[in-house]
Amino acid sequence: MDSVEAEGSSIDDAIARAVARLGVTRDRVAVEILANATRGLFGFGRKPARVRATLRRRSDTDGTPVVAGPASDAVLERARVVLSEIVRLTGVVASVDAVRDGDVATLVIGGAPSGVLVGRYGQTLDALEYLVNRIASDTAHHAARVVVDADGYRARRRADLERQARQLAARVRAAGKPLSLNPLPPRERRIVHLALQGDAAVTTRSTGAGYVRRVVIVPASPGGAGLQTRVPRSAAQRKHKRRG
């Protein structure tokens, strides 16, 4: 069973029920909101929230599911050799060390000038990580999970996202209106979701389509689910508005 639909008194309740039916943790599923809960008039016509939860899987080109899992020592060493060669070909002089912390295997790039192999918002680092994982995987249908880091970027980025999430959550609690972060890749959306999962006053959900989507922080009260999301305007849009 890869996908289920569930109902609940709120979006969060429906999601919890769907996740329980799938028997996995919240971060293992993608959630599609099918209907918000409505209170009706004078207690009549109440309708539950309804969601569809689908197990997160990546598919290879032939449609066979790709299963992600911890990298073996052999895969980690192969990944280190692959990344070392990629870095060498870029002309950057740097070291690549393999570090294991439980099931988390990380390749740490050291000695390179700060930012050279990180890129804007970590885009270069993410691209290197994708290539290394694709090349070093055990088989065509097993994706070993190897993290690529440089200059401690991953930890700094996590701390920055958690800080942004807490600041926006405080604004949502004060104003009672949803707010969203800038578009984020899946890894970074998960950081935001986890940072706020213990905040009973707000809930989070992803909106948009494709790889890069927005995380919306919504008041947890029944009335918050139906409020319109406020999406931050770009600098160009703000400038155009002032001229108008």
SULHU-V217507 format. One record per run of one state. SS is the DSSP state (@ for helix, = for strand, . for the rest). FROM is the first residue (numbers start at 1). LEN is the number of residues. If there is no record, write none. Layout:
ss={SS | SS}
from={FROM | FROM}
len={LEN | LEN}
//
This chain:
ss={. | = | . | @ | . | @ | = | . | = | . | = | . | = | . | = | . | = | . | = | . | = | . | @ | . | = | . | = | . | @ | . | = | . | = | . | @ | . | = | . | = | . | @ | . | = | . | = | . | @ | . | = | . | @ | .}
from={1 | 3 | 9 | 11 | 23 | 26 | 29 | 36 | 38 | 39 | 41 | 42 | 44 | 45 | 47 | 48 | 49 | 56 | 58 | 60 | 65 | 71 | 73 | 90 | 95 | 102 | 104 | 111 | 120 | 137 | 139 | 140 | 142 | 151 | 153 | 176 | 179 | 181 | 184 | 185 | 186 | 197 | 202 | 208 | 213 | 220 | 222 | 227 | 230 | 231 | 235 | 244}
len={2 | 6 | 2 | 12 | 3 | 3 | 7 | 2 | 1 | 2 | 1 | 2 | 1 | 2 | 1 | 1 | 7 | 2 | 2 | 5 | 6 | 2 | 17 | 5 | 7 | 2 | 7 | 9 | 17 | 2 | 1 | 2 | 9 | 2 | 23 | 3 | 2 | 3 | 1 | 1 | 11 | 5 | 6 | 5 | 7 | 2 | 5 | 3 | 1 | 4 | 9 | 1}
//
